[in-house]
């Protein structure tokens, strides 16, 4: 077993623990923010879908799928060319 932690001063270990605790809090806040963004985007898309109606929404979704497919095709042809 590595004795690194046994050789460190207690003050250094406390400092490292505090840094880990602070980073843990930052990560928790970031996860919360991501969940908030997801919730807001889902609500926005639902509102747009209700506003447009089923037929118009499906038309837009198909156009986006076609556009994505064309972009992938261009990327693949560029990769083959390089």
C-alpha positions as CSV (number, residue, x, y, z in Angstrom):
1,X,0.0,0.0,0.0
2,X,1.2,3.5,-0.8
3,X,2.2,5.5,2.3
4,X,1.8,8.9,0.6
5,X,-1.1,10.0,2.8
6,X,0.7,8.9,5.9
7,X,3.7,11.1,5.1
8,X,1.5,14.2,4.3
9,X,1.0,16.8,7.0
10,X,-2.5,16.9,8.5
11,X,-2.9,20.5,7.3
12,X,-2.3,19.4,3.7
13,X,-4.8,16.6,4.0
14,X,-7.4,19.0,5.4
15,X,-6.7,21.4,2.6
16,X,-7.2,18.6,0.0
17,X,-10.4,17.5,1.7
18,X,-11.8,21.0,1.6
19,X,-10.9,21.3,-2.1
20,X,-12.6,18.0,-2.9
21,X,-15.7,19.1,-0.9
22,X,-15.8,22.4,-2.8
23,X,-15.5,20.7,-6.2
24,X,-18.2,18.3,-5.1
25,X,-20.5,21.2,-4.5
26,X,-19.7,22.8,-7.8
27,X,-20.5,19.5,-9.6
28,X,-23.8,19.2,-7.8
29,X,-24.7,22.8,-8.8
30,X,-23.8,22.1,-12.4
31,X,-25.9,18.9,-12.4
32,X,-28.8,21.0,-11.1
33,X,-28.3,23.6,-13.8
34,X,-28.2,20.9,-16.5
35,X,-31.5,19.4,-15.2
36,X,-33.1,22.9,-15.2
37,X,-32.0,23.5,-18.8
38,X,-33.4,20.1,-19.8
39,X,-36.7,20.9,-18.2
40,X,-36.9,24.3,-19.8
41,X,-36.0,23.0,-23.2
42,X,-38.6,20.2,-23.0
43,X,-41.2,22.7,-22.0
44,X,-40.3,25.0,-24.8
45,X,-40.5,22.2,-27.4
46,X,-43.8,21.1,-26.0
47,X,-45.2,24.6,-26.2
48,X,-43.9,25.0,-29.8
49,X,-45.4,21.6,-30.8
50,X,-48.8,22.5,-29.4
51,X,-48.6,25.9,-31.1
52,X,-47.7,24.5,-34.5
53,X,-50.0,21.5,-34.5
54,X,-49.2,17.8,-35.3
55,X,-48.9,18.1,-39.0
56,X,-46.6,21.1,-39.1
57,X,-44.5,19.7,-36.3
58,X,-44.0,16.4,-38.1
59,X,-43.1,18.2,-41.3
60,X,-40.4,20.2,-39.4
61,X,-39.1,17.1,-37.7
62,X,-38.7,15.3,-41.1
63,X,-36.9,18.4,-42.6
64,X,-34.5,18.3,-39.6
65,X,-33.9,14.6,-40.1
66,X,-33.2,15.1,-43.8
67,X,-30.8,18.0,-43.0
68,X,-28.9,15.9,-40.4
69,X,-28.6,13.0,-42.9
70,X,-27.2,15.4,-45.5
71,X,-24.7,16.8,-43.0
72,X,-23.6,13.3,-42.1
73,X,-23.2,12.3,-45.7
74,X,-21.0,15.4,-46.4
75,X,-18.9,14.7,-43.3
76,X,-18.4,11.1,-44.3
77,X,-17.4,12.1,-47.9
78,X,-14.9,14.6,-46.5
79,X,-13.4,11.9,-44.2
80,X,-13.0,9.6,-47.1
81,X,-11.3,12.3,-49.2
82,X,-8.7,13.2,-46.5
